[in-house]
Amino acid sequence: MSMPALREDVFIRTTGERVAFNEYGDAAGEPVIFCHGWPSSRTMAELTEDAARELRLRIISPDRPGIAGSTFAPERKLLDWPPLVSELADFLRIEKFRILAISGGAPYAYATAWAMPQRVRALAVVSGAPHIAELDDRTGLLALYRWLLLAHAKLPPLFSHWGFRAARPFLSLRPPRSARSFLLKLLQACDADSLRDERAFSACFESQRRAWQTSAEGVLTDAEIYAQPWGFSVRDILPPVRLWHGKADRTFSAAFAEATAAQIPNCTVTIVDHAGHYSTSIRYMREILQDLLAS
């Protein structure tokens, strides 16, 4: 059961590209730019709805280029993202804002804070992806991600394009409700328990399905960015950073969050016991947003 957004809209960039975005929470609240995960889309920000309304936060969640309602941008790089966010903020007449990123949204949040320290008040990163191109040891990554990285490095690009296109017809369909229990059995108990909540499940998995609806190319380009150097160092991020990570996270080891926190000048990390990749954001969203607001 998806939660209706406060606002569903599109703005047109100076380049002519469309950027689709939703808003959640309090329309008059403190602005927070939401960076969705991978593969995911703007409706992932439904996870924030209740806590954002309570704390009077205005959550603004754009689709990245090529995802769901936003125009595909071939060969885009991570550092193409901050100018898009800047234009979106200008369109909404917002001078300064906070950032919330979940999972694969982390590099985009870091890039924006690095590029626009004068506009970013603070950022919170939950279950965040590490700088994969700099990892000497990838054993803390989900096995599927290790396989995709190996395929990206060893196989011709045509193979990746074929694989993603072949997967799209299946992954863009809404699975029958009877399949949900099977999916939850594949997850560790702490994540499965959190995802039994109807709204949480929809926010996490309906947003994934929507990511595939427009094209496989958008999802693939998004994936390829994670394997590339970011183009900046997190050591140069000036705004306050708050990292939240589940100790039992199997997608990105909590050790990655601790290593990242050690590099950022103004950063605190909260490692949550008995929480995994999904359950950290689902169970602790109010605490995460309250901490971001106080930063």
Backbone hydrogen bonds, N-H to C=O, Kabsch-Sander energy under -0.5 kcal/mol:
donor,donor_aa,acceptor,acceptor_aa,energy
6,L,23,E,-2.5
7,R,23,E,-1.2
9,D,21,F,-2.7
11,F,19,V,-2.1
13,R,11,F,-0.6
13,R,17,E,-3.0
16,G,13,R,-1.8
19,V,11,F,-2.2
21,F,9,D,-2.7
22,N,61,S,-2.2
23,E,7,R,-2.2
24,Y,59,I,-2.1
26,D,57,L,-2.7
27,A,25,G,-0.5
29,G,26,D,-2.0
30,E,56,R,-1.9
32,V,58,R,-2.8
33,I,98,R,-3.1
34,F,60,I,-3.1
35,C,100,L,-2.7
36,H,34,F,-0.6
40,S,37,G,-0.6
44,M,41,S,-1.9
45,A,42,R,-1.6
46,E,43,T,-1.9
47,L,44,M,-1.9
48,T,45,A,-2.0
49,E,46,E,-1.2
52,A,48,T,-3.1
53,R,49,E,-2.2
54,E,50,D,-2.2
55,L,51,A,-2.3
56,R,52,A,-0.6
56,R,53,R,-0.6
57,L,52,A,-2.9
58,R,30,E,-2.6
59,I,24,Y,-2.5
59,I,57,L,-0.7
60,I,32,V,-3.2
60,I,58,R,-0.6
61,S,22,N,-3.2
61,S,59,I,-0.6
63,D,20,A,-2.9
66,G,70,S,-0.7
67,I,64,R,-2.4
68,A,211,A,-0.6
70,S,67,I,-2.3
71,T,18,R,-2.1
76,R,73,A,-1.2
80,D,77,K,-1.6
81,W,78,L,-2.0
84,L,80,D,-0.9
84,L,81,W,-0.6
85,V,81,W,-2.2
86,S,82,P,-2.6
87,E,83,P,-2.1
88,L,84,L,-2.4
89,A,85,V,-2.8
90,D,86,S,-2.2
91,F,87,E,-2.6
92,L,88,L,-2.0
93,R,90,D,-1.3
94,I,89,A,-3.1
95,E,93,R,-0.5
97,F,119,R,-2.5
98,R,31,P,-2.1
99,I,122,A,-1.8
100,L,33,I,-2.6
101,A,124,A,-2.6
102,I,35,C,-1.8
103,S,126,V,-2.9
105,G,102,I,-2.1
106,A,103,S,-2.0
109,A,105,G,-1.9
110,Y,106,A,-2.6
111,A,107,P,-2.4
112,T,108,Y,-1.9
113,A,109,A,-2.4
114,W,110,Y,-2.5
115,A,111,A,-2.4
116,M,112,T,-2.3
119,R,116,M,-1.8
120,V,116,M,-1.9
121,R,97,F,-2.7
121,R,119,R,-0.7
123,L,240,P,-2.2
124,A,99,I,-2.5
125,V,242,R,-2.6
126,V,101,A,-2.8
127,S,244,W,-2.9
129,A,103,S,-2.1
132,I,130,P,-1.6
134,E,131,H,-1.6
135,L,132,I,-1.6
141,L,138,R,-2.0
142,L,251,T,-1.9
145,Y,142,L,-0.5
146,R,142,L,-2.0
147,W,143,A,-2.2
148,L,144,L,-2.4
149,L,145,Y,-2.4
150,L,146,R,-2.0
151,A,147,W,-2.5
152,H,148,L,-2.4
153,A,149,L,-1.8
154,K,150,L,-2.3
155,L,151,A,-2.5
159,F,156,P,-1.6
160,S,156,P,-0.9
161,H,157,P,-2.3
162,W,158,L,-2.5
163,G,159,F,-2.7
164,F,160,S,-2.6
165,R,161,H,-2.2
166,A,162,W,-2.4
167,A,163,G,-1.7
168,R,164,F,-1.6
170,F,167,A,-0.9
171,L,167,A,-2.4
172,S,168,R,-2.0
173,L,170,F,-1.0
179,A,176,P,-2.0
180,R,177,R,-1.4
181,S,177,R,-0.5
183,L,179,A,-2.1
184,L,180,R,-2.5
185,K,181,S,-1.4
186,L,182,F,-0.7
186,L,183,L,-1.2
187,L,184,L,-1.2
191,D,188,Q,-0.6
192,A,188,Q,-2.6
193,D,189,A,-2.7
194,S,190,C,-1.3
195,L,191,D,-2.2
196,R,192,A,-0.5
196,R,193,D,-0.8
197,D,194,S,-1.2
201,F,197,D,-2.6
202,S,198,E,-2.2
203,A,199,R,-2.4
204,C,200,A,-2.1
205,F,201,F,-2.9
206,E,201,F,-0.5
206,E,202,S,-1.8
207,S,202,S,-0.9
208,Q,204,C,-0.5
209,R,205,F,-2.1
210,R,206,E,-2.2
211,A,207,S,-1.2
212,W,208,Q,-1.0
212,W,209,R,-0.8
213,Q,209,R,-0.7
213,Q,210,R,-0.7
214,T,210,R,-0.6
219,V,215,S,-0.7
220,L,216,A,-2.4
221,T,217,E,-2.8
222,D,218,G,-1.9
223,A,219,V,-2.0
224,E,220,L,-2.6
225,I,221,T,-1.3
226,Y,222,D,-0.7
226,Y,223,A,-1.0
227,A,223,A,-0.6
227,A,224,E,-0.9
228,Q,225,I,-1.3
236,D,233,S,-1.9
237,I,234,V,-1.6
241,V,266,N,-2.7
242,R,123,L,-2.4
243,L,268,T,-2.9
244,W,125,V,-2.7
245,H,270,T,-2.4
247,K,272,V,-2.9
248,A,275,A,-2.5
249,D,246,G,-1.6
253,S,140,G,-1.8
256,F,253,S,-1.5
257,A,253,S,-0.8
258,E,254,A,-2.0
259,A,255,A,-2.2
260,T,256,F,-2.4
261,A,257,A,-2.7
262,A,258,E,-1.5
263,Q,259,A,-0.5
263,Q,260,T,-1.4
264,I,260,T,-1.1
267,C,265,P,-0.6
268,T,241,V,-1.9
270,T,243,L,-3.0
271,I,269,V,-0.6
272,V,245,H,-2.8
272,V,270,T,-0.6
273,D,271,I,-0.6
275,A,272,V,-1.0
280,T,276,G,-1.2
282,I,278,Y,-1.8
283,R,279,S,-2.8
284,Y,280,T,-1.7
288,I,284,Y,-2.5
289,L,285,M,-2.7
290,Q,286,R,-2.5
291,D,287,E,-2.2
292,L,288,I,-2.2
293,L,289,L,-2.5
294,A,290,Q,-1.6
295,S,291,D,-1.0
